[in-house]
Amino acid sequence: MRVSRRHLLQSAVAGAVGALPGVRNLAFAETGQGRDLVVVIFLRGGCDALNMMAPANDRSYIDARPPELRVLDAGDRQGHRLDSNLVPGLDFRLHSEAAPLYELYRAGHLAIVVATGLSNATRSHFVAQDLIERGIVDEQKRPERDTGWLARYLAEAKAPASVPAVSANPGVSAGLLGDAAALAVPDMQGGLGIPGGEPVRQALARLYGSGEDVVARAGRQALQNIAAVDVALPRGPDGKVAAYQPDNGAAYDGGGEFMRSLQSVARLAKAELGLAVAAVDCNGWDHHEGEPGRFNNLAGVFARNLAAFYNDMAKRNERMTIVVMSEFGRRLRANRSQGTDHGHGGHMLVLGGHVMGGRLYGTWPGLSTPELDRGVDLAVTTDYRAVLAELVLRRLGVKDTATILPGFTPLAPFGLFRT
Amino acid sequence: MPVATAPTAPPPAAAWAQLNRLAFGPRAGEAELMHRQGLAAWLDQQLKPDEAADGESRKRLAAATLRIRYPAGDQYPAVDETRPLGTLAAPIEQVWPLADGKRPIAGAERQRPRQEVMAATLIRAVYSRWQLREVLVDFWHNHFNVNAAGDQSVAAALPSFDRDAIRPHALGNFRQLLGAVAKSPAMLVYLNNRSSRAGNANENYARELFELHGLGRAAYFNDLYSRWRDVPGAADGHAAGYIDGDVYEAARAFTGWSIEDGAGLGGELRLPMTGRFVYVEAWHDNYQKRVLASEFDPFQPAMADGERVLDLVAFHPATARHVATKLCQRLVADAPPPGLVQAAADRFIKLRDRPDQIAQTVRLIATSPDIARGAGAKVKRPLELVASFMRASGIDFQPTLGLLGELDGSGQRLFGWGPPTGHPDTADYWTSTSAMRRRWSLVLGTAENWWSTGVFDPTHAVGGGEVAAASVLGYWLPLLTGTHEGAEDLAAAMGVEPMTVLATDQARRLVALAALSPRFQRR
């Protein structure tokens, strides 16, 4: 089955863009070859980690925020109590809208690493995102390392595939910067055809066949990516790309960019094109005002769709790791606009069939003023790269993280993964 | 038999390149005109645009309509009609009711102001005689990004933002522009300053004022945090950059800058519901502040704290560098020559009090040899792609909802970009696989009138009726790409010989292919 499919793919792609120079080796990879599909979900805007998962009974926490900006331990909107012994006496709970994630935690698939982030305490969204996606901490080193950590992992892994990486967003995620082949496609509901159909595709193949300027190169790559994906998508009797059908009765949330991005990843993964890395944005976490309603709604959308995706991918969960992160957490104390301003420490979620879940990992720094970073924010006790390094070393078959996470020396692993 | 017309001469290269940078691309004959007239004379006119002399653009704006259609709701009837762009000239208090969530109003009505400003932006990009101003208006809308697609209050305030804050100052004085934006209801909603109160101020606007609107992230000394004395230059009152402490204090300086949105003032008192800017003294934090190593005395007159922060930001050398870098990045190259950036920043600082500060800075960039030297190095953004095709093709262009939707899908969500950074201005974002696919769709669709934006008849210019492929290309290729190069490739891509006689739809497809080629996608 796999051989014939590979053959089909190669001949289709060769027919489509075979005359173009610079076409990548299209050898078809076994999925992952022992490596996981890595899905990195970035919560853009600085997710208020202390509203997502927090010690609901902590006195400093209660004093700093009104109830609608807290995870509560009683009442209609009480959070889901996490079985943990991170700090005796502290009642860590997950946001009330995150019930689907609570189920995954209880089932042992979801781990939460607390108080993670950049050791560089920038409170700029754009600096923090850039640094994290490039796998570094030092703004001064940024221009020298203008590639993303995911792109460097792919280069290291040398996994042959026709579509090794997707950024399920309108642009290429900075994590994949430097990987010219990375596919960026936010929505594949209608397939990935060429406007104007076959005659235009042939014309474009000719017009973009030889130039070396930035557009000509990008056009060649796009034609190649589109050909590889389009041929692999299931079609109805009318020849049109069939609407996406999730497996396992997965209940996506019924709309929105995040849902469509996750469905695009699932569709690509199931198309057996050797997908090894997916970057997905979940936008809208910058809540300086009106946070209670906005956060509750978004937390629900995020949790329901992430759980649906995990369910949809059930057959692949043993070979998939999902990492959820944000550029920073937010201020402990609320402002007077029913919001929170830019803070520091956050949490990372790690999800997968081989994850030693149902546990909180890391070191809880505490929320009393002397325990906070600068007296205002959740302190970072775990460099975000510690989690990524453990993933790269334990699950992705890379022996040395020096290229992927330069300047970072891995510490003793948390034991996040079953080996 | 078709007439084989003689190919037109390629346009003068330097003028053609400049019109691709300083305008939304050349129209037929424009590069020749600029070449004869000289760049300096062209700039003299463009940098002092006379509103009354922009007849074509005004006429088209007045005549433009957009369809609006929605089903009946609980308390409103169904609507399906075409309407003029009625919010563009309306004072904000007339549009502001659309922001009121308590009123029964269809979502399509609430989004209407954004669609009208998008449509007007396209019309002006194609038809305005004052092209350089339109390029700068697009630039400043990116620099001072607001997201009207994500918030109905921003949408209601968008026509005023474009008309009253951005356009009057696009070629003017940066301090004036910064002040107009700071008091604009759209920005006050988008970066949440309207709800900032003494006590725990809302920091959103202050942070982006430093990082995005002003000094730039290169001037952020985040590791110093609150140690303002350690910022270079602080001892002399000239801090070289900003720290989180500056953000906190500047946020306090802007408390009380709000809008008339019906908010309670205590007791029975409420602000009116007009959407206009208002300063509420009772919400202001009056105590002493220190911003960029400058001491503010407590209890300053109304708005003096905020105005002083705007002065400090607008006149800061880092702001000059940041704005000059971005201007050069838009007009010259993704990675602009450092010498040019420095020269532009120097002029920006020197003319800081002049009413034509921005125009003179742009003039320096526009007359630098770097502009022509880098011809073709920038990738057109989707707005530039559509507008330049409409200008070159001479299509009788009408914006439609179909085209606006396609433009949104292309990645350039005009007035609808989420993060306050504005759209990226470098090639990588605009050349991803999905971006390339949508670019091809935009060009082919406008050429072939998929969205009813205007019929293109490319045979008319070469004698009409059935014409030879060589004649079609001989006329259109230099207009679209500045050169005759690639004609054989295009004919072959179309599967025709140079002397093959083409029907109108074939000729149209052939010209569309010329606009799909890499050369037309760059500027």
HADDOCK unambig.tbl for C-alpha pairs under 7 A between the chains (distance, minus, plus):
assign (segid A and resid 121 and name CA) (segid B and resid 222 and name CA) 6.92 0.50 0.50
assign (segid A and resid 121 and name CA) (segid B and resid 223 and name CA) 6.95 0.50 0.50
assign (segid A and resid 122 and name CA) (segid B and resid 222 and name CA) 5.53 0.50 0.50
assign (segid A and resid 170 and name CA) (segid B and resid 411 and name CA) 6.23 0.50 0.50
assign (segid A and resid 170 and name CA) (segid B and resid 434 and name CA) 6.73 0.50 0.50
assign (segid A and resid 171 and name CA) (segid B and resid 429 and name CA) 5.29 0.50 0.50
assign (segid A and resid 171 and name CA) (segid B and resid 432 and name CA) 6.13 0.50 0.50
assign (segid A and resid 172 and name CA) (segid B and resid 429 and name CA) 6.70 0.50 0.50
assign (segid A and resid 172 and name CA) (segid B and resid 432 and name CA) 6.42 0.50 0.50
assign (segid A and resid 183 and name CA) (segid B and resid 433 and name CA) 5.88 0.50 0.50
assign (segid A and resid 184 and name CA) (segid B and resid 432 and name CA) 5.83 0.50 0.50
assign (segid A and resid 184 and name CA) (segid B and resid 433 and name CA) 5.60 0.50 0.50
assign (segid A and resid 184 and name CA) (segid B and resid 434 and name CA) 5.80 0.50 0.50
assign (segid A and resid 185 and name CA) (segid B and resid 433 and name CA) 6.93 0.50 0.50
assign (segid A and resid 185 and name CA) (segid B and resid 434 and name CA) 5.21 0.50 0.50
assign (segid A and resid 194 and name CA) (segid B and resid 437 and name CA) 6.75 0.50 0.50
assign (segid A and resid 195 and name CA) (segid B and resid 440 and name CA) 6.82 0.50 0.50
assign (segid A and resid 195 and name CA) (segid B and resid 441 and name CA) 5.37 0.50 0.50
assign (segid A and resid 203 and name CA) (segid B and resid 493 and name CA) 4.38 0.50 0.50
assign (segid A and resid 203 and name CA) (segid B and resid 494 and name CA) 6.29 0.50 0.50
assign (segid A and resid 206 and name CA) (segid B and resid 493 and name CA) 5.99 0.50 0.50
assign (segid A and resid 207 and name CA) (segid B and resid 489 and name CA) 6.91 0.50 0.50
assign (segid A and resid 207 and name CA) (segid B and resid 517 and name CA) 5.79 0.50 0.50
assign (segid A and resid 208 and name CA) (segid B and resid 518 and name CA) 6.81 0.50 0.50
assign (segid A and resid 215 and name CA) (segid B and resid 431 and name CA) 6.65 0.50 0.50
assign (segid A and resid 215 and name CA) (segid B and resid 518 and name CA) 5.59 0.50 0.50
assign (segid A and resid 216 and name CA) (segid B and resid 518 and name CA) 5.53 0.50 0.50
assign (segid A and resid 218 and name CA) (segid B and resid 431 and name CA) 5.70 0.50 0.50
assign (segid A and resid 218 and name CA) (segid B and resid 432 and name CA) 6.87 0.50 0.50
assign (segid A and resid 219 and name CA) (segid B and resid 436 and name CA) 6.38 0.50 0.50
assign (segid A and resid 222 and name CA) (segid B and resid 433 and name CA) 4.45 0.50 0.50
assign (segid A and resid 222 and name CA) (segid B and resid 436 and name CA) 6.70 0.50 0.50
assign (segid A and resid 288 and name CA) (segid B and resid 192 and name CA) 6.83 0.50 0.50
assign (segid A and resid 288 and name CA) (segid B and resid 202 and name CA) 6.55 0.50 0.50
assign (segid A and resid 288 and name CA) (segid B and resid 204 and name CA) 6.54 0.50 0.50
assign (segid A and resid 289 and name CA) (segid B and resid 192 and name CA) 6.60 0.50 0.50
assign (segid A and resid 335 and name CA) (segid B and resid 200 and name CA) 4.62 0.50 0.50
assign (segid A and resid 335 and name CA) (segid B and resid 201 and name CA) 5.98 0.50 0.50
assign (segid A and resid 335 and name CA) (segid B and resid 202 and name CA) 6.01 0.50 0.50
assign (segid A and resid 336 and name CA) (segid B and resid 196 and name CA) 6.87 0.50 0.50
assign (segid A and resid 336 and name CA) (segid B and resid 197 and name CA) 6.27 0.50 0.50
assign (segid A and resid 336 and name CA) (segid B and resid 199 and name CA) 6.92 0.50 0.50
assign (segid A and resid 336 and name CA) (segid B and resid 200 and name CA) 5.36 0.50 0.50
assign (segid A and resid 336 and name CA) (segid B and resid 201 and name CA) 6.36 0.50 0.50
assign (segid A and resid 337 and name CA) (segid B and resid 195 and name CA) 5.59 0.50 0.50
assign (segid A and resid 337 and name CA) (segid B and resid 196 and name CA) 6.21 0.50 0.50
assign (segid A and resid 337 and name CA) (segid B and resid 202 and name CA) 6.58 0.50 0.50
assign (segid A and resid 341 and name CA) (segid B and resid 202 and name CA) 6.89 0.50 0.50
assign (segid A and resid 341 and name CA) (segid B and resid 203 and name CA) 6.25 0.50 0.50
